[in-house]
Amino acid sequence: MSVCIKKISVFSIWFFGIFSLFPNEKRGVLFIVLILASIFSLIKGKKIKFHKLVLINSILFLIYLLALSYSSDILVAAKRFETASSIMIAPVVFSFFYYNQKVVFSEKNKLLFFKVLHWSNIAFMFVIITFYLKIRYVDQQVEYGYFLSHLERRLPFLNDHPIYISIIFSISVIFSTCYILTRKQSVKFNYIYGVSAFLMFLLILFLSRKGVILALIISLTLIFVFYKKNNLKIIILASIAFFFLVTSLLFFIPQTNKRISEMFDKATYVNKNETNSTSNRLQIYKCAIDLIKEKPIFGYGIEDDRKALYQCFKERLYYLYEFRFNTHNQYLSIVMKVGLFGLLAFLFFLGYNLKMATITNDWLFVGIIVFFSIIMFFENILERQNGVMLFSFLINYLAFKNSLLLDRKNKI
């Protein structure tokens, strides 16, 4: 029986690795499998304990619950908790595993999870490439925007927003980079995962999500510097080479070039332009900041924040209201919901995990935290199921794994 529970627990971690190949609207099944496996491990181990990380890593969700007390429509607000529930569920699941089935946190299982994730992403990458070739050469549609819109709405079974596709691929690139830099894997491993990760990086550039590209570049740079901190010459040469490579690729791909150029165009910051993504974001940020000034401490409450934002859009740029844009900044969204009090709590959560990662020298964990932290300046990833599920799983899995390492060191 114990062997069976162990296999189920380990399988639930590996199974999550097929995230990118799971239909968008069915990805909740991945968490259901995790929940069931953790309950089985709890029944077998019989240790009902809650690690302190449960409180720390779910603190934002708990504050959201408190915000219901001053939300105008509790029933509507409560519906939004279904998406955010991963923030609370993941710490509890991994706490059960922590006390009853520690094997899920072994290096072997972490590597196997990454391999499943990586090869799933490779398969997904070829699906996207095939879909693009079909759009371009069969449907005879050469417009880049047409491809992106169909990628989100018409890709069979696996349709998703380009931002979240880029995030999923970026995780593979970060994992691959870390494993290659550790020099613990074979030459064959480094070659296969290095080449495939580079191809994913090219696809990320092609999808042209500025926030994801910036977050990935900064994360990879930090990881490389940490692993090579004793060799300044290699750091400088590699950084220069990487900078020129990325710059060349960014300007070589027309659509990426266009989106990057918007950021350096003076008109972007002066005129309102519905076709300019950077201009749209600036208008959104202005609305959000002006609204925050009115209720900075505790915010507007759940759902009321959205109503206030939409009203501002109506008055300033109706196009944003028509398409129901969110703040496109997770930090601004948190402040609008639960004020600066909630933002400070969320920053504490990020800072605590980042400190733990640096203490254990887990640069993969550091890279993941930095990556998501930067993306949150450009996207509300905790308000879409694809974003919050991936974030909650990775942060909590690595957090509990590192906590286990610290506990073992303290016992020596």
C-alpha positions in Angstrom: 0.0 0.0 0.0 2.8 2.4 0.9 4.6 1.8 -2.4 1.3 2.5 -4.2 0.8 5.8 -2.4 4.4 6.8 -3.1 3.9 6.1 -6.9 0.6 8.0 -6.9 2.3 11.0 -5.2 5.2 11.1 -7.6 3.0 10.6 -10.6 0.9 13.6 -9.6 4.0 15.8 -9.8 5.1 14.4 -13.2 1.5 14.6 -14.5 1.5 18.3 -13.9 4.4 18.5 -16.4 2.0 18.0 -19.3 0.5 21.4 -18.5 1.0 22.8 -22.0 -0.6 19.8 -23.7 -3.7 19.8 -21.5 -6.8 21.6 -22.9 -7.0 25.1 -21.6 -10.4 24.8 -19.9 -9.5 21.3 -18.4 -6.3 22.2 -16.6 -8.0 22.2 -13.3 -7.8 18.4 -13.5 -4.1 18.7 -13.0 -4.7 20.2 -9.6 -7.4 17.7 -8.8 -4.9 14.9 -9.3 -2.5 16.7 -7.0 -5.2 17.2 -4.3 -6.2 13.5 -4.4 -2.6 12.3 -4.2 -1.9 14.6 -1.2 -5.0 13.3 0.5 -3.9 9.7 -0.1 -0.5 10.5 1.4 -2.2 12.1 4.4 -4.4 9.1 5.0 -1.3 6.8 4.8 1.1 9.0 6.8 -1.6 10.3 9.3 0.4 13.5 9.9 -2.1 16.4 9.8 0.3 19.3 10.1 0.4 22.7 8.4 3.8 24.1 7.5 4.4 27.8 8.1 4.7 28.2 4.3 0.9 27.5 4.1 0.2 30.8 5.8 3.0 32.7 4.1 2.3 31.5 0.6 -1.4 31.8 0.8 -1.4 35.2 2.5 -2.8 37.0 -0.5 -5.8 34.7 -0.8 -6.5 35.1 2.9 -6.4 38.9 2.5 -8.8 38.6 -0.4 -11.2 36.8 1.9 -11.1 39.6 4.4 -11.8 42.0 1.5 -15.2 40.4 1.0 -16.3 42.2 4.1 -16.2 45.5 2.3 -17.1 44.3 -1.2 -20.5 45.6 -2.4 -21.6 42.4 -4.1 -20.3 39.4 -2.1 -21.9 36.8 -4.4 -20.3 38.1 -7.6 -17.0 38.7 -5.8 -17.0 35.1 -4.4 -17.1 33.7 -8.0 -13.7 35.3 -8.7 -12.2 33.1 -5.9 -12.5 30.0 -8.0 -9.7 31.2 -10.3 -7.5 32.4 -7.3 -8.1 29.2 -5.3 -4.8 27.7 -6.5 -3.0 30.2 -4.3 -4.6 28.6 -1.2 -4.7 25.0 -2.5 -1.1 24.6 -3.6 0.5 25.3 -0.2 -1.9 22.9 1.6 -1.2 20.2 -0.9 2.6 20.5 -0.6 2.3 20.7 3.1 0.6 17.3 3.2 3.4 15.9 0.9 6.0 17.6 3.1 5.0 15.7 6.2 3.7 12.4 4.6 5.5 11.9 1.3 8.8 13.7 1.1 9.9 11.7 -1.9 8.1 14.0 -4.2 10.7 16.7 -3.4 13.8 14.6 -4.4 16.2 15.8 -7.0 15.4 12.8 -9.1 11.7 13.6 -9.2 12.3 17.3 -9.8 14.4 16.4 -12.8 11.8 14.0 -14.1 9.1 16.7 -13.7 11.2 19.0 -15.8 11.8 16.4 -18.5 8.0 15.8 -18.8 7.4 19.6 -18.9 10.1 20.2 -21.4 9.1 17.4 -23.8 5.5 18.5 -23.5 6.6 22.0 -24.5 8.6 20.7 -27.4 5.5 18.9 -28.7 3.4 22.0 -28.1 6.0 24.1 -30.0 5.8 21.9 -33.1 1.9 22.1 -32.9 2.2 25.9 -32.9 4.7 25.9 -35.8 2.5 23.6 -37.8 -0.5 25.8 -37.1 1.4 28.9 -38.3 2.4 27.2 -41.5 -1.2 26.1 -42.1 -2.4 29.7 -41.5 0.3 31.2 -43.8 0.5 28.8 -46.7 -2.9 26.9 -46.7 -5.2 29.7 -45.5 -3.0 32.3 -47.3 -3.2 34.7 -44.3 0.1 36.5 -43.9 -0.9 39.0 -41.2 0.8 38.4 -37.9 -2.2 39.6 -35.9 -4.4 37.1 -37.7 -2.2 34.3 -36.6 -2.1 35.5 -32.9 -5.8 35.8 -32.7 -6.3 32.3 -34.1 -3.7 31.0 -31.8 -5.8 32.2 -28.8 -9.2 31.2 -30.2 -8.9 28.6 -33.0 -6.0 26.4 -32.2 -7.7 23.0 -31.7 -7.8 21.9 -28.0 -4.7 23.8 -27.0 -5.7 27.4 -27.8 -4.2 29.9 -25.4 -3.1 33.6 -25.2 0.4 34.2 -26.6 1.5 35.6 -23.2 0.8 32.4 -21.4 2.3 30.3 -24.1 5.4 32.4 -23.8 5.4 32.0 -20.0 5.2 28.2 -20.3 8.0 28.0 -22.8 10.1 30.4 -20.7 9.9 28.0 -17.7 11.5 25.3 -19.9 14.2 27.7 -21.0 15.0 28.6 -17.4 15.0 25.0 -16.2 17.3 23.9 -19.1 19.7 26.8 -18.5 20.0 25.9 -14.8 20.6 22.2 -15.5 23.2 22.9 -18.2 25.1 25.3 -16.0 25.3 22.8 -13.1 27.4 20.6 -15.3 25.9 17.5 -13.6 24.2 16.2 -16.7 25.8 14.4 -19.7 27.0 16.2 -22.9 24.1 14.6 -24.8 21.6 16.0 -22.3 23.2 19.5 -22.5 23.1 19.4 -26.3 19.5 18.1 -26.7 18.0 20.4 -24.0 20.2 23.4 -25.0 19.2 23.3 -28.6 15.5 22.7 -27.9 15.5 25.5 -25.3 17.1 27.8 -27.9 14.3 27.0 -30.4 11.7 27.8 -27.7 13.5 31.1 -27.0 13.2 31.9 -30.7 9.5 31.2 -30.6 9.1 33.4 -27.5 10.7 36.2 -29.5 8.4 35.5 -32.4 5.3 35.7 -30.2 6.6 39.1 -29.2 5.4 39.5 -25.7 7.6 42.3 -24.4 7.1 41.7 -20.7 7.9 38.0 -21.0 10.9 38.6 -23.1 12.3 41.2 -20.6 11.5 38.9 -17.6 13.2 35.9 -19.3 16.3 37.9 -20.3 16.8 39.3 -16.7 16.2 35.9 -15.1 18.7 34.1 -17.4 21.3 36.8 -16.8 20.9 36.5 -13.0 21.1 32.7 -13.2 24.2 32.9 -15.4 25.9 35.4 -13.1 25.2 33.4 -10.0 26.6 30.2 -11.5 29.7 31.9 -13.0 30.2 34.5 -10.2 33.9 33.3 -9.7 34.7 33.9 -13.4 34.3 37.6 -14.2 35.8 37.3 -17.7 33.2 34.6 -18.8 30.4 36.7 -17.3 31.4 39.8 -19.3 32.0 38.0 -22.6 28.9 35.9 -22.4 26.7 38.9 -21.4 28.0 40.9 -24.4 27.4 38.0 -26.7 24.0 37.4 -25.3 23.1 41.1 -25.6 24.0 41.3 -29.2 22.3 38.0 -30.0 19.0 39.1 -28.4 19.2 42.6 -29.9 19.8 41.2 -33.4 17.0 38.7 -33.1 14.6 41.3 -31.8 15.1 43.6 -34.7 15.3 40.7 -37.2 11.8 39.6 -36.5 9.5 42.3 -38.0 6.6 42.1 -35.5 8.9 42.1 -32.5 10.8 45.0 -33.9 7.5 46.9 -34.3 6.4 46.3 -30.8 9.8 47.2 -29.3 9.9 50.3 -31.4 6.6 51.5 -29.9 8.4 51.9 -26.6 10.9 54.4 -28.1 8.4 56.4 -30.1 7.5 59.8 -28.5 4.0 59.7 -29.9 3.3 56.6 -27.8 3.5 58.8 -24.6 1.6 61.8 -26.1 -1.2 60.4 -28.2 -4.0 57.9 -27.5 -3.6 55.1 -30.0 -5.8 52.0 -29.9 -3.4 50.1 -32.2 -0.4 50.8 -30.0 -0.2 48.3 -27.1 2.2 50.5 -25.1 -0.1 53.5 -25.4 -3.0 51.4 -24.2 -1.1 50.2 -21.2 -0.2 53.8 -20.3 -3.8 54.8 -20.3 -4.7 51.7 -18.2 -2.0 52.5 -15.7 -3.1 56.2 -15.4 -6.6 55.1 -14.6 -5.4 52.5 -12.0 -3.0 55.0 -10.3 -5.6 57.7 -10.1 -8.2 55.3 -8.6 -5.6 54.0 -6.1 -5.0 57.6 -4.9 -8.6 57.7 -3.8 -8.5 54.5 -1.7 -4.8 53.6 -1.1 -5.0 51.7 2.2 -7.6 48.9 1.8 -8.6 49.4 -1.8 -12.0 49.0 -3.4 -12.7 45.3 -2.5 -13.1 42.3 -4.7 -15.0 43.0 -8.0 -15.6 46.7 -7.0 -12.0 47.4 -8.3 -13.1 46.2 -11.7 -16.2 48.3 -11.8 -14.2 51.4 -10.8 -11.6 50.7 -13.5 -14.3 50.2 -16.2 -15.9 53.5 -15.3 -12.6 55.3 -15.7 -12.1 53.6 -19.1 -15.5 54.8 -20.2 -14.5 58.4 -19.5 -11.0 58.3 -20.9 -10.7 55.7 -23.7 -13.9 53.8 -24.5 -12.1 51.2 -26.5 -10.5 49.8 -23.2 -14.0 49.5 -21.7 -15.4 47.7 -24.7 -12.8 45.0 -24.4 -12.9 44.9 -20.6 -9.2 45.3 -20.1 -7.7 44.6 -16.7 -4.9 46.6 -15.1 -2.2 44.7 -17.0 -0.1 45.0 -13.8 -0.6 42.5 -11.0 0.8 44.8 -8.4 -1.7 47.6 -9.3 -4.5 45.1 -9.4 -3.7 43.9 -5.8 -3.6 47.5 -4.5 -6.9 48.3 -6.2 -8.5 45.2 -4.6 -6.9 45.2 -1.1 -4.8 48.4 -0.9 -1.2 48.9 0.1 -1.8 46.6 3.0 -2.4 43.7 0.6 0.5 44.6 -1.6 3.0 44.7 1.3 1.8 41.2 2.4 2.3 39.9 -1.2 5.8 41.4 -1.4 6.6 39.8 2.0 5.6 36.4 0.4 7.8 37.0 -2.6 10.7 38.3 -0.4 10.5 35.4 2.0 10.7 32.8 -0.7 13.5 34.7 -2.5 15.5 34.8 0.7 15.0 31.1 1.2 16.2 30.4 -2.3 19.4 32.4 -1.9 20.2 30.7 1.4 20.0 27.3 -0.2 21.8 28.6 -3.4 18.8 27.4 -5.5 19.3 29.7 -8.5 16.6 27.9 -10.4 14.1 29.0 -7.7 15.6 32.5 -7.7 15.2 32.6 -11.5 11.6 31.5 -11.3 10.7 34.0 -8.6 12.4 36.9 -10.5 10.8 35.8 -13.7 7.2 35.9 -12.4 7.9 39.0 -10.3 8.9 40.9 -13.5 6.0 39.6 -15.6 3.6 40.8 -12.9 4.5 44.4 -13.9 2.9 43.7 -17.3 0.2 41.0 -16.7 -2.3 39.9 -14.1 -1.2 36.3 -14.0 -3.0 35.6 -10.7 -6.3 36.4 -12.3 -6.2 33.9 -15.1 -6.3 30.2 -14.4 -3.3 29.4 -16.7 -1.1 31.9 -14.9 -2.1 31.3 -11.3 -2.0 27.5 -11.6 1.5 27.4 -13.0 2.8 30.1 -10.6 1.3 28.4 -7.5 2.6 25.0 -8.4 6.2 26.0 -9.2 6.6 28.5 -6.3 5.2 26.1 -3.7 6.9 23.0 -5.0 10.3 24.7 -5.0 9.5 26.5 -1.7 8.7 23.3 0.2 11.7 21.5 -1.4 14.0 24.2 -0.2 12.4 24.3 3.2 13.1 20.6 3.5 16.8 21.2 2.6 17.0 23.8 5.3 15.4 21.6 7.9 17.8 18.8 7.1 20.8 21.1 7.4 19.6 22.4 10.8 19.4 18.8 12.1 23.0 18.1 11.2 
